[in-house]
Amino acid sequence: MPSSDLPSSFASLEIADAEPHHLDQIQAIYSHYVLHDLCSFEEQVPTVAQMLSRRLEVLRLGLPYLVALREGRVVGYAYAGAYRARSAYRHTVEDSIYVAQGEHGRGIGKALLAALIERCAAQGLRQMVAVVGHSGNAGSTRLHESLGFERVGVLRDVGFKFGRWVDTVLMQRALA
């Protein structure tokens, strides 16, 4: 991605593999979305131990789990997970990206997603799918579109959170 396409704050970010000592910060970032946002359909905040286990599953599959660090602090994270469990889907992954509150609009999500795409493409994976929780999540939709994802569908009223039915937007990008 040309550096002119990135916000100036991008230069101060370090994208790295997530390590176990990052998981308390990752869990803190994610807990906000579980408790206050429709982008995650999870309703109970997972423990740090559960987050560690989820990271290990991603790594067991040989997929990337990344953090964005600014001055040593985790300001976002992203990972690729299996799109579906059946073997025919083994060349397709689903991305997940979360940015710390107060850090939106600084290029963190774009830097994480660009790195995730690069890593997955280098592994020979063919497709990346984004399942954007809540059809009103314009920020996530714009982020994915900015890196070549196309909207391929909407699943209406598939989640129920905070007393309301919620859609998901399906987006897809070729990696190969």
N, C-alpha and C positions, 0 to 999 in steps of 0.2 A: 504494500500500500504506500503510495507516495507520501512523504512527510508533510507535504503541503495540505493533505487531506485531514490531518490530525490537529486537534487543538494544541496550543502551546504547552498546556499542562501535561501533555503526553510524555514529554521529554523527562519529566521528573518521576515517572512511573517505572517500576521494575516488575516485569512479568516473570514469575518463577513457578516451579513445581510446588504445590502445597505440601507442607511437611506437618507431621503430627502437632508440633507446637503452634501451628497457625489455627488449629481447629477451634480453640475457644473464641477467637475473634470471628471466625467464619460462622460459628453457631450464633454469636451475638448479632451479626448482620442478618442472618436468616431468620432469627426469632422475630425481628421486626415485621418481616413480610408475612410470617405465619399469623401473627397476632393482629396485624393492621391492614393487610393488603389482599387483593384478590388475585395477584399474580401467582401465588402458591395456593393450591387447594388443600394443603395440609392444615389441620385445625389444632393440633397439639404440637408445641415446640419440642423438637427432638433434643435429647441430651447431647452433650459433647461426645460421650461414648458412642451414641447412635450415629453421630456425624462421622466419627472416626471409622466406624464399621462401614458406612456408606462409601467413604473415601477408599477404603481397602478394596471394596467390591469393584469400584471403577478401575483401580490400579490392577486388580486381578485380571480384568478383561483387557489389560494393556492399553487403556485409554487415558488421556490426559486429565489431570485435575490441577488447575492453576490458581494462583493468587496474584492480585495486583498489590504491590507494596509501594507506599510513599513514606519515606523516612522510617522504614522498618515496620510500619503499621499496615495491616491488611485493610485495604479500602474497597476491595471487591474480590470476587472469586467466580470461577467458571469451570465447568467440567463437561465432558462428553460421556453419555451413558448409552447403554444398549437401547435401541429404539423399541425392539420387541425381543422376547426371549427365543422365539423359534429360529432355527439355524438359517433359514432362507433370508432373514433380515441382518445377517452378520456383517454386511458391508455398509449398513446404515446406522447412524448414531443420532441421538437427540442431545441438543445442547441445553445447558442451564447456566444462567448468568445472574448474579446478584451484586449490586453496588451498595456500599454503605450509605446510610442516610446522611444528607448534607454533601454528598460527593457526586451527585448527578450532574450531567452537563459538562464534565471535565475530561471526557475522552476515555474514562476507565472501562466502561462497557465495550466500547469499540476496540480498545486495545486488547481486552480479554478475548472477545469474540474473534478478532483477526488472528490472534495467536492460536486459539483453539482450532480454527479452520485450517491454519497452516500445519499444525501438528497432525490433525486427522487426515489431511490430504497426503502428507508425507508418509503416513502409514498405509496408504493405498485404499482408504475407505472411499466409497463412491457418493454417498448422499448424507446430508445433515438436515435434520428436521428440527424445527422449533415449534413447540406447543405453547403458545403464548396464552397464559391464563388471563381471562377477562378481555373481551373484545374491545373494551375501552382503553386498553393499555397502549396508548399511542406511542409512548417512548420506546417500548420494546419492539413494537412493529417497525417504527422508523429505523431503529438501530439495525435490525435484521435486514431491512430493505437496503440500507446503506452499504451492506456487505454482500449484496447479491441474492438475498433470499426473496422468493416470490410467495405471495399469499396464495395458497392452494385450496383453502376451504375454512369453514367455520362449523364447529360442532355446537349447536345451540342447547343451552340449558343442561349441560352435562355435569355441572358441579353445583353444590348448594353450600354456601358459606355466608356467614353474617346475615342469615335470614332471607337470602335471595338466591335465585337461580343465576348461574354464571356460564357464559360461553367460553370456548377456547378457539383461538385462531391457529390454524395449521399453516406453517410456512416451510419452504423447502429450498435447498441449495445444492447443486451438484458440486462435488469435491474433485472429481477426476476430469 
